[in-house]
């Protein structure tokens, strides 16, 4: 695996941090805070830069790995907001700042410092099975005959579908493919394509898993990969080439891009419906990870009666939903981060919050309580408003 597998190899990058705080806030003139960890703690220790200084202290033998450090590292949502740092990236092009945080998690896992709760359960499953399969439903997914064609040039990636939200998004996507009269092949192998293992530091199992999954993907023929989950798409796009020797790459497309193309070609038509105001939340890995900001907005612009109202922090400065913060350095951190973002949504006076990531939708719905139906995945919303 060509990814760095120990902190020592990253000493140059780690030592380059100047505590400039660029990893914690956005550009002038707004200077919005967009690191959820820093937003909660308001101390440099609780930031990506702070974690770098902890790593530097470990490498200089001034501190050691600990349960407290694990809680802090796993509370970080790895939202990639800190990856705009212009100092760390040139020091080692294989690792961004958020990658180094993930590397620290791997070092902690190797030493047995795995936070209790969800992370510990995930770790035990990965150790036992080599992947996260759990209650995965990929094997039960069905595609209507009019949509499925194993010889189609597009492969719909449906790995690791585990939640009702993911199933609903998948079914909405199938409905839209039917309306577009577009056929796809299906990749629905149980488990993940590696993104979750990478994010949470379970790296020992990663090379073998990635090699196996890529062999299965390519075994279906050379196809354009169509993604619903931006975490999977970002990982395959940006990390597979660092794990697989001589990786040939692939052509990938997020479902929002497919929808936009369909509207532009007249393959999808908006229904005339009541006017509604919506606000769009940029998922971290779709936006900062893949640079896909405008296609979801342009799709919404094709829908009759839909008015888009932006939240204060949007696009590159979007504030994370908090869903991937699973440590307890700060109590109830994930839900607290979601509530912070929902305050911005409420301030827009919009009727519906749209997102394009299952993790975002899940945590927003949970924290909207009785108004959970005001949170919708882009595929669901477009399905409702197209003929």
NORJO-V501236 format. One record per residue. N is the residue number from 1. RES is the residue in one letter. D_FIRST is the distance of its C-alpha to the first C-alpha in Angstrom with 2 decimals. Layout:
n->{N:N}
res->{RES:RES}
d_first->{D_FIRST:D_FIRST}
This chain:
n->{1:2:3:4:5:6:7:8:9:10:11:12:13:14:15:16:17:18:19:20:21:22:23:24:25:26:27:28:29:30:31:32:33:34:35:36:37:38:39:40:41:42:43:44:45:46:47:48:49:50:51:52:53:54:55:56:57:58:59:60:61:62:63:64:65:66:67:68:69:70:71:72:73:74:75:76:77:78:79:80:81:82:83:84:85:86:87:88:89:90:91:92:93:94:95:96:97:98:99:100:101:102:103:104:105:106:107:108:109:110:111:112:113:114:115:116:117:118:119:120:121:122:123:124:125:126:127:128:129:130:131:132:133:134:135:136:137:138:139:140:141:142:143:144:145:146:147:148:149:150:151:152:153:154:155:156:157:158:159:160:161:162:163:164:165:166:167:168:169:170:171:172:173:174:175:176:177:178:179:180:181:182:183:184:185:186:187:188:189:190:191:192:193:194:195:196:197:198:199:200:201:202:203:204:205:206:207:208:209:210:211:212:213:214:215:216:217:218:219:220:221:222:223:224:225:226:227:228:229:230:231:232:233:234:235:236:237:238:239:240:241:242:243:244:245:246:247:248:249:250:251:252:253:254:255:256:257:258:259:260:261:262:263:264:265:266:267:268:269:270:271:272:273:274:275:276:277:278:279:280:281:282:283:284:285:286:287:288:289:290:291:292:293:294:295:296:297:298:299:300:301:302:303:304:305:306:307:308:309:310:311:312:313:314:315:316:317:318:319:320:321:322:323:324:325:326:327:328:329:330:331:332:333:334:335:336:337:338:339:340:341:342:343:344:345:346:347:348:349:350:351:352:353:354:355:356:357:358:359:360:361:362:363:364:365:366:367:368:369:370:371:372:373:374:375:376:377:378:379:380:381:382:383:384:385:386:387}
res->{X:X:X:X:X:X:X:X:X:X:X:X:X:X:X:X:X:X:X:X:X:X:X:X:X:X:X:X:X:X:X:X:X:X:X:X:X:X:X:X:X:X:X:X:X:X:X:X:X:X:X:X:X:X:X:X:X:X:X:X:X:X:X:X:X:X:X:X:X:X:X:X:X:X:X:X:X:X:X:X:X:X:X:X:X:X:X:X:X:X:X:X:X:X:X:X:X:X:X:X:X:X:X:X:X:X:X:X:X:X:X:X:X:X:X:X:X:X:X:X:X:X:X:X:X:X:X:X:X:X:X:X:X:X:X:X:X:X:X:X:X:X:X:X:X:X:X:X:X:X:X:X:X:X:X:X:X:X:X:X:X:X:X:X:X:X:X:X:X:X:X:X:X:X:X:X:X:X:X:X:X:X:X:X:X:X:X:X:X:X:X:X:X:X:X:X:X:X:X:X:X:X:X:X:X:X:X:X:X:X:X:X:X:X:X:X:X:X:X:X:X:X:X:X:X:X:X:X:X:X:X:X:X:X:X:X:X:X:X:X:X:X:X:X:X:X:X:X:X:X:X:X:X:X:X:X:X:X:X:X:X:X:X:X:X:X:X:X:X:X:X:X:X:X:X:X:X:X:X:X:X:X:X:X:X:X:X:X:X:X:X:X:X:X:X:X:X:X:X:X:X:X:X:X:X:X:X:X:X:X:X:X:X:X:X:X:X:X:X:X:X:X:X:X:X:X:X:X:X:X:X:X:X:X:X:X:X:X:X:X:X:X:X:X:X:X:X:X:X:X:X:X:X:X:X:X:X:X:X:X:X:X:X:X:X:X:X:X:X:X:X:X:X:X:X:X:X:X:X:X:X:X:X:X:X:X:X}
d_first->{0.00:3.79:5.48:7.80:8.15:11.83:14.87:16.05:13.62:15.20:18.73:19.89:19.24:20.62:23.64:24.40:25.72:29.49:30.51:31.89:31.42:30.17:27.46:30.34:32.77:33.29:35.02:38.67:41.26:40.25:37.74:36.82:34.76:31.65:29.39:30.48:29.67:31.83:34.44:34.97:34.90:36.24:34.72:31.93:30.34:29.80:27.62:24.15:25.66:27.11:23.80:22.57:25.72:25.06:21.64:23.51:26.16:23.73:22.26:25.89:26.94:29.41:28.12:25.83:23.80:26.32:27.28:28.81:25.68:23.79:26.65:26.41:22.64:22.94:26.15:24.44:24.11:21.09:23.37:21.87:25.37:24.23:21.76:24.81:24.79:25.36:24.66:21.18:19.48:20.53:19.42:15.71:15.19:11.60:13.24:16.56:18.84:18.20:14.40:15.41:17.69:15.01:13.06:16.51:16.85:13.84:15.58:18.78:17.64:16.55:20.10:21.88:22.96:22.68:25.62:28.20:28.98:26.75:23.46:24.42:25.35:22.11:20.19:22.53:22.11:18.30:18.69:21.37:20.24:16.47:17.29:20.15:22.98:26.01:28.90:26.90:29.42:27.42:29.04:32.50:32.25:34.92:35.38:38.97:39.84:40.84:37.33:35.10:34.61:31.72:32.40:32.25:30.05:28.62:26.28:26.88:23.81:25.18:22.27:22.76:26.37:27.82:30.65:34.05:33.02:30.20:32.61:35.29:33.10:32.04:35.71:36.83:34.35:35.81:39.28:38.47:36.99:40.27:42.29:40.39:40.94:37.28:35.55:31.90:29.74:27.97:24.47:25.18:22.73:23.10:20.60:18.15:15.63:13.30:14.89:16.81:14.14:12.19:15.60:16.79:14.06:13.36:9.61:9.86:10.95:8.71:6.25:9.59:11.69:10.27:10.52:13.96:15.17:14.49:16.30:19.12:19.41:19.72:21.99:24.48:24.91:24.10:25.21:25.22:23.40:25.78:24.62:26.73:24.19:22.88:20.05:18.58:19.39:17.91:14.53:14.42:15.90:13.92:10.43:9.81:9.78:6.91:4.71:7.07:8.13:11.74:11.97:15.79:16.29:19.26:22.54:22.72:25.78:26.73:29.88:31.87:31.39:32.65:35.61:36.50:36.54:38.73:41.19:41.42:42.19:44.68:42.78:42.99:46.23:46.89:49.67:52.43:51.95:53.07:51.77:48.90:47.01:43.26:40.61:37.00:34.13:30.99:27.94:25.37:22.48:24.89:26.52:24.43:21.13:22.41:25.67:27.83:31.02:33.97:33.63:34.34:37.26:38.60:38.51:40.60:42.91:43.71:45.04:48.78:50.06:46.71:46.72:43.47:43.86:40.97:39.96:40.18:36.44:34.90:32.33:30.06:31.98:31.86:31.87:29.36:30.75:29.23:27.98:24.50:26.02:26.15:26.91:30.52:30.76:33.34:35.36:34.88:32.57:31.20:34.72:36.10:33.67:34.61:38.27:37.87:36.58:39.33:41.93:41.00:41.34:44.72:45.85:45.50:48.09:46.08:46.67:43.17:39.65:37.21:33.42:30.68:28.22:28.96:27.90:30.28:33.07:32.82:33.16:35.76:37.80:37.76:39.06:41.64:43.39:46.38:45.38:41.98:43.23:43.11:39.30:38.10:35.01:35.50:35.57:38.26:40.34:40.29:41.20:44.21:45.49:45.15:47.51}
